[in-house]
């Protein structure tokens, strides 16, 4: 696993009414500071990649659908510099994923239904000075193959 990335398993409490799940708590210390919470929906097959931050950490949770999340360590001072990790998350694997600053990240929606992501950040978005650096989905340095491997 890329240095600094953390995964928290989400426990769902189910009954005949539905379910309840705690996502993030202040006593877990996953985020160094709360900036904002955002929700986004993407259609099946969509790839949203890559971007990274210099000042903020992200905490991702896919509330519906499923996604292939790709992380690439751009930081120069870690033991995992240049490493790529792939994490499958969503309805079939309900986890919370902490993505530290300096790690390029993106995802592809899997399956035949949209995916909804809820994410928390340590900084609020500033449209006049966004902390969002972009890389192409097919960036040659990352060199990730987004195609499904049929076996």
Steps between C-alpha positions, in 0.01 A plus 500: 500500500621851423648668806240708688195349328251356749193279460218479753242222466147634530264310728137507389233450765211340310143433600157482336501878440833517312848574635705756689877542471740744664746630243744724685533606861718769657644249749647287217740778394484402131490864390742748657234770450148508352467718189183394320280208394398450136284253309536412132334248266661347189347281231610142422836475324602860577866556588575801721877518517755618593544786744694567818526761773794681656320622814207270574426139579188325365282238669287306245189285543288355219143495634355327192640318201853366476830650390856409414712759681857559382763669716848605388760638741646819351681597820879500479578427867321171571584131483212458254591773246383390153281219636150435364225347715158386375213480748149376426237672710129566508191296581692171478789629713380777733819670614621851570826591322739768625705650215785724624613809313750427222333180385336511157159338509210417275233241440300307244135413563447125475183313413176618344383760751628842602734543796458763767806617692494698822833652589640708780801730472730674745462832313200672345503544122618846394388575142745792479798286603403133461727239655432260216777408261392298195664213313352321199311173558764339278802684644818327373677520838214316675449274196185334638292269282135578575369209291335207671717188483292204391637171628 
